[in-house]
């Protein structure tokens, strides 16, 4: 099934992920961490100028660690740059800045092309042939003088620089002049993004509810108004004796820890059973203490408390699934090898994407946009799960087991067939039904 699983993933990626390469200002919400990326093409700029402006934007917008929302989701701002010959047309996937040399005269500064201040000379602006500020990350073009971000006092190298580029980056994220903070000031103590700037940038690029209430889980406080029964980082967590707190849903559950597999209910039992040369780590996914006999670096591991907040990989199993042992694989890994090998599959994502796959003998033989009229089953998932599978952080089997990929049979026979699969795999945390 491993080869077939990869084929399915490749097909899904081709269907749903290629469109993202054409974005200008993009948002990625990874668990409860938000990353906004601004892609800027420069025409007529030197590498040193591009590096200077890129660093300014990153430093100003990321200073002091930015968060947004009631649950204080971390926000990171990234800048992606390239050089082009000119900004006509605007390069696909980028905002574009035309850099104009300054010759010590006002006439060499850019002129505002429209609006109540049309013709006014400025150091730089965005919106030459496009509407500024950006809407939903759409492309902007503009003219910048090479005096952008110059020294505040030319006679004092320690006076600092204007934050002109950071201000213009605000327009690329949908912010208007006059919204406070960096959108009002480019020098002085107020020349920094205000909380309103951060919140508005996230809302306008990422959309509403980019930091949902569920992201409060794992912040160390049990918040009843967020429907939390416990919090894994709180002391005490809020759960009763013998219970653990799910780090994703903040609800209590009774863990099933099997000592033969190196899983223990408490740290003392783990240390006693592990033996010399081994270490014990708390696994937030299972609620058990794991005996680790080898030093293994695991990205996004549920053993690391800094990785669990909002991380669906660390959600406790809804029904306990048999996990991989050190000397073999889980029983369901073999059992699912015969599924999805000869199917006509429609695919729907929560974001509204649709497509289809046709498999034969475990190989992908056809795929495309739209939906098949006579599918054998429909796969329900989301873009985030697709990304995790494609990066290798989540296997297809794990996605099926955890409910991140759900399959419903179409037609009476296929519905019965897949219900039988679900019944069999329910013993191992397998297929789920859709609630989409």
Secondary structure, DSSP 8 states (H G I E B T S, - for coil): -HHHHHHHHHHHHHHHTGGGGG-SEEEEEETTEEEEEEEEEEES--HHHHHHHHHHHHHHHHTT-EEETTTTEEEEEEEEEEEES--SS--TTSEEEEEE---SSGGGSEE--SSTTTT-EESEEE-SSS-SS-STT---EEEEETTTT-BSSTT-GGG-B--HHHHHHHHHTT--TTSSGGGT-SSSTT-S--HHHHHHHHHHHH-TTSS-GGGGTTSS---GGGT-S--TTSSS-S--TT-EE-TTT--EE-----GGGTEESSHHHHHHHH-TT-EEEEETTTTEEEEE-S----TT-TTSGGG-TT-GGGS--SS-----BTTB--HHHHHGGGSSSS-EEEEEETTS-EEEEEEETTEEEEEEES--SS-SEEEEE-HHHHHHHHHTSS-HHHHHHHTSSEEEE-HHHHHHHHHHHHHHHGGGT-------
